[in-house]
Amino acid sequence: MKRFKGIHLLISFFFLLISFTSHAQLQFHYGPRIGLGLSTFSGPDAIGTNYPSGTIVGLYTHTDFAKKLSVDIELNYISMGSLFTMNKDTPEQRDYKVSLGYISLPVNLNYCVYKHIHVQVGIQTLALLTAVTEQKYQNVVTKGKNINDFHAIDAGPTIGCYYQFEKGLQLGVRYYRGIQNVVKENMVLYNTGIQFLLTYQFSRANKEL
């Protein structure tokens, strides 16, 4: 039940934030966001992990509150996880795939460094929605949905940049590093990912921000 409370809180907080910014007599933009994420686990117990791809889809809001400063608030579905191998090249080799689905709430502060080029820093909070594991041992594949083996909430800093086209299209890239241990077992693993994002603003962006 904790994860459902976390999801409900993130969704409620998102609409509370956009309600405040949209009524604050500031220039407000919104639109859909899609993307591709490359994620993995990092930490002292992340041995031999690599970067499977995942989907990002959601809603995006952008509010200008100074000539070069703005804030983005998003509500996304994002898939993360990792592929890794234990006891590699031995008779006991085991291949693992962990796929985690989150509802995420990124809040980023943007600064325009030159014309349409912006850098951003912020924080992303995630609530776990789904968890699927897959283990391959001696050509036998075992799948499971062990959501209770993973922590319900994750959070961490983000840093990135994007290019804002005049007619509303935006292309960006962002790095995320979680600070909450992903698993409840006696291991230390953190979500880490690179996100490639495509956004379209329904309201036209300024030519000079």
Disulfide bonds with the S-S distance in Angstrom:
none
